[in-house]
Amino acid sequence: MTFESHVKEYEKLKFKLKSIEVKESELRMLGGFPKSDKLEGMPKAKSASSSVENIAVRLTELAEQKSVLQEEIQTKRNVLENLISNVSNLIGREVVELKTFLPCGWKFISSKTHLSTSRCRHLYYDGIAEINLNLKLGE
């Protein structure tokens, strides 16, 4: 498994977590509307409370999924941090860490490290090559 595939898995897990948080938010908004008296006489579902109960059950399921995903994300992050810690060049290690964990561009990394953008990219790709070599040797 390469460093890039570890990063892709990490990003997929974060995306799934964000998706669950959006679903959770939508369900909370659905469950938060007060019942209106203006709808007296209108056709209703057989059990109005069952929809609230269904929302509560679904929220509980989402909370459990969210908890499991958060643990998986932390585990994958620890793996990535261990892989990155093996980069021998300290500045290269910082560049790889910034690019992996922060949603930032090369200009931000360049200003943070006080290096040119092209130098940051070079350090990043060198760091990834070193990580992949270590992964290959470790197999």
C-alpha positions as CSV (number, residue, x, y, z in Angstrom):
1,M,0.0,0.0,0.0
2,T,1.4,3.4,-0.9
3,F,1.3,6.6,1.0
4,E,-1.1,8.1,-1.5
5,S,-3.6,5.2,-1.0
6,H,-3.4,5.8,2.8
7,V,-4.2,9.5,2.2
8,K,-7.1,8.6,-0.1
9,E,-8.6,6.3,2.6
10,Y,-8.2,9.0,5.2
11,E,-10.0,11.5,2.9
12,K,-12.8,9.0,2.2
13,L,-13.3,8.5,5.9
14,K,-13.4,12.2,6.5
15,F,-15.9,12.6,3.6
16,K,-18.2,9.9,5.1
17,L,-18.0,11.6,8.5
18,K,-19.0,14.9,6.9
19,S,-21.9,13.1,5.1
20,I,-23.2,11.7,8.3
21,E,-23.0,15.1,10.0
22,V,-25.0,16.6,7.2
23,K,-27.7,13.8,7.5
24,E,-27.7,14.3,11.3
25,S,-28.2,18.0,10.9
26,E,-31.1,17.5,8.4
27,L,-32.8,15.1,10.7
28,R,-32.5,17.4,13.6
29,M,-34.1,20.2,11.5
30,L,-36.9,17.8,10.5
31,G,-37.6,16.8,14.1
32,G,-37.4,20.4,15.4
33,F,-40.5,21.8,13.7
34,P,-43.4,22.3,16.1
35,K,-46.7,20.6,15.3
36,S,-49.2,23.1,13.8
37,D,-52.8,23.3,15.0
38,K,-53.8,24.7,11.6
39,L,-53.7,21.2,10.1
40,E,-56.6,20.0,12.2
41,G,-59.0,18.1,9.9
42,M,-56.3,17.5,7.3
43,P,-55.3,13.9,6.6
44,K,-52.6,12.7,8.9
45,A,-50.3,9.7,9.1
46,K,-51.6,6.9,11.3
47,S,-49.2,7.8,14.1
48,A,-47.6,11.3,14.2
49,S,-45.3,10.3,17.0
50,S,-43.9,7.4,15.0
51,S,-42.2,9.8,12.6
52,V,-40.5,11.5,15.6
53,E,-39.5,8.2,17.0
54,N,-38.1,7.1,13.6
55,I,-36.1,10.3,13.5
56,A,-34.8,9.7,17.0
57,V,-33.8,6.1,16.1
58,R,-32.1,7.2,12.9
59,L,-30.2,9.9,14.9
60,T,-29.0,7.3,17.3
61,E,-27.8,5.1,14.4
62,L,-26.0,8.0,12.9
63,A,-24.4,8.9,16.2
64,E,-23.1,5.3,16.4
65,Q,-21.8,5.4,12.8
66,K,-20.2,8.7,13.5
67,S,-18.4,7.4,16.6
68,V,-17.0,4.4,14.7
69,L,-15.9,6.6,11.8
70,Q,-14.2,9.0,14.2
71,E,-12.2,6.1,15.7
72,E,-11.3,4.9,12.2
73,I,-10.2,8.4,11.2
74,Q,-8.0,8.7,14.3
75,T,-6.4,5.3,13.6
76,K,-5.7,6.2,10.0
77,R,-4.3,9.6,11.0
78,N,-2.0,7.9,13.5
79,V,-0.8,5.6,10.7
80,L,-0.2,8.7,8.4
81,E,1.6,10.5,11.2
82,N,3.9,7.5,11.8
83,L,4.7,7.3,8.1
84,I,5.4,11.0,7.9
85,S,7.6,10.9,10.9
86,N,10.0,8.7,8.9
87,V,10.8,11.5,6.5
88,S,14.5,12.4,7.1
89,N,14.4,16.0,6.0
90,L,12.7,18.0,8.8
91,I,11.4,20.7,6.5
92,G,10.2,18.1,4.0
93,R,8.4,16.3,6.9
94,E,6.6,19.6,7.7
95,V,5.6,20.2,4.1
96,V,4.2,16.6,3.8
97,E,2.4,17.0,7.0
98,L,0.9,20.4,6.0
99,K,-0.2,19.1,2.6
100,T,-1.7,15.9,4.0
101,F,-3.6,17.2,7.0
102,L,-4.5,20.8,6.1
103,P,-6.7,21.8,3.2
104,C,-4.2,24.3,2.0
105,G,-2.5,25.2,-1.2
106,W,1.2,25.5,-2.1
107,K,1.2,29.2,-1.6
108,F,0.2,28.8,2.1
109,I,2.8,26.1,2.6
110,S,5.4,28.3,0.9
111,S,4.7,31.2,3.2
112,K,4.6,29.0,6.2
113,T,7.9,27.4,5.5
114,H,9.5,30.5,3.9
115,L,10.5,28.5,0.8
116,S,9.5,28.9,-2.8
117,T,6.5,27.0,-4.1
118,S,8.5,24.9,-6.4
119,R,10.9,24.0,-3.5
120,C,7.9,23.0,-1.3
121,R,6.6,20.7,-4.1
122,H,10.0,19.2,-4.5
123,L,10.3,18.5,-0.8
124,Y,6.8,17.1,-0.7
125,Y,7.4,14.6,-3.6
126,D,10.8,13.7,-2.2
127,G,9.1,13.0,1.2
128,I,6.4,10.9,-0.4
129,A,9.1,8.9,-2.4
130,E,11.0,8.3,0.9
131,I,7.8,7.1,2.6
132,N,6.9,4.8,-0.3
133,L,10.4,3.4,-0.3
134,N,10.1,2.7,3.4
135,L,6.7,1.0,2.9
136,K,8.1,-1.1,0.1
137,L,11.1,-2.2,2.2
138,G,8.9,-2.9,5.1
139,E,6.7,-5.4,3.2
